[in-house]
Amino acid sequence: MEITAIQELIKSTSKSRESFKNEYEKSLRYYKTQNDITNKNSGKSQTNKDGKDEPLRHADNRVSSNFHQLLVNQEAGYVATVAPQIDVGSQADSNKVADVLGDNFNLTLNQLVIDAANAGIAWLHYWLDEDGNFRYGVIEPSQITPIWSTELNRKLLAVLRSYRQFDEEKGEYFNVHEYWTDKVCQVYREKDNANKYELEPYNCFTSFDMTAGYETGQSNVYEHDMGRVPFIAFPKNKYQQPDLMKYKGLIDAYDDIYNGFINDLDDVQEVILVLTNYGGEDVDKFENELKQHKAIKLDNIGTGDKSGVDKLTIDIPTEARDDALKITREDIFLYGQGVDPAKFESTNASGVAIKMLYSHLEMKAANTETQFRDAITELVRAVMNYLGLSNPDGRKITQTWTRTQVEDDLTQAQTVAQLANYTSKEAIARNNPLVEDWQQELEDQKQDIANDDQYAGDDYKRVDGADNDEETDA
């Protein structure tokens, strides 16, 4: 694409990009426990007993709750602690794909779940390194501007990646824009002291003459030969909406009630005495008389006089606030589709009770899995293309996802034992609470059978040999 066309693309998508970035950064603030209640403190949770200049209201405590982080991490741990097992129709090919994805694929998937929850969509980029090895990594969602087709299948036509980079020579940051298609990547940087979005080529790629075997210079164009745009979208839901929007108001309400309660606890210690017809000269004399004599002098003009000392204090509606906090907390976990850790009140919860506690989280996780399946399939096909496996785009790819949750292992083990004689070995291996890798378990079982047969054969030979010796002796 010509540089003028890229400049126009950057300009025309600037508002949507800025809006997306603002929503994402809001979710990140809540994920880092920097809720709106702490805006006055630059995002820091702080207690301040003398933050307000009011007679009865001195305290201005501002402490964030971390419900958003808890809900997001809960789903990420539930869905992505164990990476899904990939089956491409051949055990040998499946092992090759698993080797390329590596041991840290679950960590990458975990980060994708977190990014998708905070931004509504997460992005994975893959490439070939200098040694020709397949690599992939998570890209911050706010850097990506996707260009989709208008067809029903909504094909990804290109990706504009925008980010800031540090110039070590000048000691300042500059904006970089990468434009990726299914064939090339073009890189530009915004000109110094120029109008916004005015670009110039950013020569960050080294060119080689493959026949001569030496460098030919620097270029801003990189031909990746991937055959497709090397970026994969991981949407959180159909409308790519972040999770925070479902319960942000509830979290803000909880923070407001909680901090108001803490403020009242600090302020209740402040007592203001109201003096009527005090006979002293000033307040200092009043305080001294009260400390020394435990009494004060009042002027009294006779019957009906209302001279005396009253006190102003703050009443704390504890019961009402407890109810409000409880209801708000329950609604946060209800609309956030999570599991409240406080609900695990008994260590003897049955399997059915535990499943009920996880029912809302399972619904959310199942939807996330549905959205992620196509993306992982696309990644696996890219790996198969890299490996040169046959028919990478036509094979059926099977994914087996594993949930991580508190379980009643005894109940599950009893169920597995009762059904062992009526269920396939694969199903038993999948549901055995002691087994983490069911495929390896089946291989171990085959090896055990082979070993048993070998031992039985050795015993037979030994006994048979003994009989022969006896016959010889005879």
Steps between C-alpha positions, in 0.01 A plus 500: 500500500622849417614720787224755432237227527644381833502859628132530411425164664670607824312831497158348424531238777648730764172568685397135524855407602503765773156394628608136513821594679312699764264211577790257516700723733194537724478121529874484569465754782230290665706185439792668682262600784503868401123552506333837446479545879879560494508757219563775756808306618641436150381139511643413842291354782559723803349567841470865600335586831533875441429531130192725524460845651156445654393523868373145533643342185879494509577153362544446125614138467523366145568127471436293185343155497655246263187322378586551132845348535354209696232427238740526205774287659240250614386434144857498365603244760186294445538487121872532428697343784524189282546562126250320276627179345519519120428204272559550126407144402845347538677443829839567345382827342323600822826454691683719247241777537523474880878531482473822297238648734736422789459452872385858561196493275274499807665822625435664163139383506463629856617846391264491201204431731602793723547736205169396345319560830654847534478610136225286352751349258857370525762466226770244427782566251719225352819522296822321408812601692851544357559125520177419320321377812127559547430753776184662636414760760216705647465858372342770716143544370520880488777477237285317244262645243356212293378542143214255442326407178130577458423140412295276728808300599666827612847419378798690644645697208774694680619622839628843596720480809579834666732541798762727654871425481797658675767676296826441689690765305248782561379374839133528409209290381354491151193334345541195277233358266525151350267399218471122458337315211508135399829561319698793642549730796565871441637709788478879533569753772345839561730783401656714771341843546258434215126500465329209670490178297763623254716193441841403371645150435651337807785280377515234769542186287834377370503395134709205378622387161444127536713410198798712608449434870541853637290794623379749242362769730200596711137504391156581642340206316506138620366212290386241752368229261245375756222486246262677738499799734714372791266634768221302668203658681374344824161669566340482845147498365304568184501878549857515634391675819728498808376332816526814715201665336272232651573592862705822521207690656465233767869515586482880525195471726676248722808724527281798585309316774811337644710817512206698638478246779874527576472880497218486754704275728776761499263794536292348780792566732447872447255644755389863486364652821226760468506751794194702592550800739855401589622726778869490415703737293628286214530144371850450645370572849214256438744221407717565807200496737375180346838330538574621854163508670293272279242781509423829328326823599167582334281811534139425595226760488232296671205282408485400134866567442659254256860547608716188475737297288391287205714295267494442125605154384466290185263207498612204289217298338699176530221257412395686187857528376573133571196406291602736220856361491373143501247558221749693287768233544258225399394696191863553396562126492159434345541740206874432478423127478758404758536297817507686831781340706302579814239246387736211573393493862528122537794280411260206463303642207371224275573475131151625412532802730839590350361474147217736596752754630689483173193506274519873412876488448459193278250688282744788454793264441305298244424815303866606513607154385255518209644834388860380542464167319507647149801716590698204634407297192642781284821499705532122467452522122775763484729264693410214266585718200834584660571128560402413145236248610257373239161667452535754784188693403277197445566285802258470789659644812369381836553697820456355849468768766552439872342697783688571823275519804453387857370145468361225715756240394347224714161527329662513156724200574201297622310584182793399282540172690131413465500562125839345423351175368250679276706792365787527253854525634535841338196637685629357828844651444347840416297509822744338740570768768858376536580539129618829349586375148245241394686415178817424695292293741380279214858458380607406853223243518618343172854489636380337822319231299811440292714472813253258659510281189878505504513401867250224437714375211816506715324301775379246246851458362642464850247236603536323166875500542466356848288213370758426234773491763299256705449277198873516428585410858262211484 
